Amino acid sequence: MLGSACFFGLMAVAIRLASATLHTFEIAFFRNFFGLVAAAPLLLRHGPQILRTTQFPRYIVRCVIGVVSMFCGFWAIGHLPLAQAVSLSYSTPLFVTIAAVWMLGEQVRARRWAAVIVGFIGVLVIVRPGSSSFTLGTLVALSAAVLSGLVSIQIKQLSRTEPADRIVLYTTMLWVPMSLVPALFVWEWPQGITWAWIVAAGFMGTGGHMLWTRALKLGDVSALTPISFMQLPIVAIFGWLLFDERLDRWTVIGAAIIFSANAYIAHREATLSKKHATTAPTEAAQPNE
């Protein structure tokens, strides 16, 4: 998950550079196209049998939500300060916790709900409704976070029966045509160095997706997702070096609050997992109780 965070952070930088000359829809398409090129060796490695699945309708739903989330997230990266766009994406684990109750039937008790509430206070600190900093861009960034939370849950559901490489392959294969259709309405061929940025975005995105999918298969989604906070120092440094962006104090404070809330959620997940692992053998030995 840490490696995934680094890849996604660098992808965000590449997207920001490409957004200077390309529309969001085109950036998303090229990210997916070159991402598919990067994922092609998986198909060569496993052969066509890797694509055999009984979950194709679920892949369609997952990819539709994912591509809309991608459009929103890429637009936010191109139009908001990098650190702010990424900080708002940190609210994803909060939505994951809510969706885990609804879609996975996970039990969330009072302390974790309190952490979710604290996290949303952090979101409010960043967006500051009623102030001049509250724009359409902040709502788009939050929409990306909500949809990304749903995608995380769906990947966790798929990973129960599907191998990680199949999930990556189907996702990239379906994203290409899904993102091409809107891109055709604003089509303009990339020029010069922009090609380097969109190729980098594709390879970084697929690399991050591969690691992310494997992480979600190996561990609890709400425990692993907070590690994505490592994206912030990466994009903050590049935002300062390349775009002369300064970290707004409200963004730092809000991100710190969200991080604290997510760190607590991760801690509770780890504690409950250890407790379950300790008590499971006893419960299995006493089925009548």
N, C-alpha and C positions, 0 to 999 in steps of 0.2 A: 504493500500500500504506500510505503514511503517512496519507492521508485516510481510508482504511478503518479504521485503528487508532483515529483520533479518533472516528469514528462509533460503532464498537463500544464504546469506552470510555464514551461518553455513554449508549449503550444499556444498559450494565451499571448505570449510576446510576439510570436510569429503572426498570429491572427491580427493583432493590433497593427503590426507593420503592413500587412496586406490590405487592411481596411482603409489605408490612405488612398488607394486607387480602385479598389474592387467593392462591389455591393456584398452585403452579408450573405445573400443567397448563393452567390458565386463562390465565396470563400468556403461556405459549408459544403457545396458540391465538390470543389477541388480537394478539400480536406478528406472527404469521404472517398473520392476517386483514388487519390494517392494512398489513402489508408488501406483501400482494397489491394492495391499493388503491394503494400508492405505485408498484408496478411496472406497473400497468394502462396507463399512457401508452406503455410499450414495445410493448404489443400493438396499440395504436392507431397507433403510428408505423410498425410493420412490417407489420401486417395478419395474418390467420390463417395465412399461409404460414410465418411464423416458427416455428410449432409443428410443422412437418413434420420428422420425424426417424425414423431407423432405430435409435436408441439408447434407445428407451423403457424396456426392461427394466433398462438400466444406470441410468436416472434413478430408477426405483423403488428399486433397491438403495441408491443414493446418498442418497435422501431418507429411507429408513427409518433408516439409520445416522445421518444428520444430525439427525433429529428426536429420536432417543434421546440423542444427544450434547447437543442443546439442552435436553432435560429435565434431564440431569445438570448441565450448566453453569448453568442458571437456578436450580436448587435450591441449588447451591454459592454463587451470588451472594446468594441470599436468606438463607442460614444461616451463612456464614462472613464474617469481615471482608473487605471489598471487595478490599483490596490483596492479601490472601492468596489469595483465589479467583482473581484475575487472574494473580498470580505463578505459581500452579500451572498455569494454562492455558498459560504460557510453555514448559512441557515439550512442547507439541505439536510443535515443530520436531524434537525428538529422536526422537519416534515417527515423524515424517515421514521422517527419514533412514533409519530401520529399514524402514519400509514401502516406501520408494523402491527399496531393494534387492530386496525380495520381489515387489513388484507392477510396478515399472517396469524392473527389470533394471539399475538404476544400479550402477556400481562404486564402492564405498566402501572406501578404503584405511585403513591403520593410524592415521594421524593424525586422520582424521575419526571413526573408532571411539573413539579416545582422548577426543575432544571430547564424544562422546555419553556416555561413562562419567563424565566430569567433570560434565556436565549433570545426570546422574542423582544424583550426589553432592549437587548443589544442591537437587534435589527432596527428598532425604533430610534435608537441613538444615532445610527448611521444615516438613516433616511430622513429623520427629523421632519415628520409631516407638518405642513404649515409653513415651513421655512423655504428659502429660495433654493436650497439644495434638493428639495423633494421634487423630482421631475418624472417624466414618463420613463426615462431610462432606469430609474430605481425600481419602478413597477415591473418593467420588462425583466430586470435582473432577478427580482423576487419570483416572477413567474417561472424563470428558468430553474430556480432552486426547487420550487414545488414539483415541477415535472421531473427534475432529476431525482428527487426523492422517490417518486413513483417508479422510475426506471430502476433504481437500486433494489426496490422490493421485488420487481419483476425478475431481475437477474438472479436474486436469491431464490425465487421460486423455480426458475428454469434450472439453476445449478443443482437442484436436488436430483434431477434425472439426466441432465444434459452436460457433456464435457465442456470445459472452458473454451477449447479451440472451436467447437461447433458454434457456441454462442457468439464468439468474435467473428467468425466467418459469415454467419447468417446476418448479423447486425450490419457489417460493412457491405455485404452484397445487397441488402435491401435499402440501406441508406443512400446508395448511389442513385438509383432511379427516383427515389422519393425526393431527394434534394435537387435533382436535375430539373424537374418540371418547373418549380418556381424560378430557378436560375435562368431558364430560357427566356423569361419575360424581361430580364434586365441584363441580358448577356453582353459582355464586352471582354475581348481576349486580354489576358494579363500581359503586361509589358515589362521587359527588363528584369530587374532584381525581384519583382513581385513573384515571378515563378519560383524563386528560391524560398520565399516565405510560405507559399501555399504547399510546396513539396514538403518543407520542414513541418508544417502544421499537420499534414497527412501522416507522416511517419511518426511524429511525436504523439499524435492522437491515438494511433493504433497501438503503439508501444505502451502508452498509458492504459489503454483499454484492456490489453492483454494482461497486464499486471493487476489491474483493478478487478477484472473478472476472476482471476485466480485467487486474489485476496478474499473476495466475497465468498468463494467456494470453500475456503479454508477456515474462515472465521465468521463471527457474528457481525452482521451489517452495521448495527448501531455502535459496536465497539471499534470497528475499523475506520469508519468514515471520518471521525475527527482528525485522523492523521493527515488528512488532506490539507490541514492548516499550514503545512510546510510550503504550500504554494505562495503564501503571502510574502515571506522575505524574498523569494525569487522574483516575483513580479514587482515588488516595491523597489528592488535594486535596479532592475531593468527599466522600470518606469522613470526612475530618477536619472539613469545614465542616458537613455535614448529619447525620452519625451519631456525631460525637465519637470516631472511631476513631483510634488511634495506630498508627504503623507498628512492628510487632514487629521487633526487631533480627535475629532469625533469618530472618524473611521477607525483610528487606533483603539479608542475607548470601547466603541461598539464591538469591534472584532475581538478584543480581549474578553468582553462579557460573553460573547457567543462561544469563544473558545473554552472559557471556564465552564459554561453550561454543558458543552459537548464533552469536555474532559470528565465531568462528573457522570454523564450518561455512560461513557465508556467504562469508567470505574465500576459503576453499578452492574453493567453487563458482565464484566470480568468476575466480579464477586459472586453474582448469581450463577454464572456458568460453573465456577469452582464448587459452589455449594451443591449444585445439581449433580455434578460429577461425583461428589463425595457421598451423597445420599442415594444415588440411583441404585447401587448394588443392594442396599438394605431394603429399599422399596421393592425391588424385584424379588427378594427372598421372602417378602411378606405380602403376597398378592391379595390376601383376604382382608387386610386392614384398610 
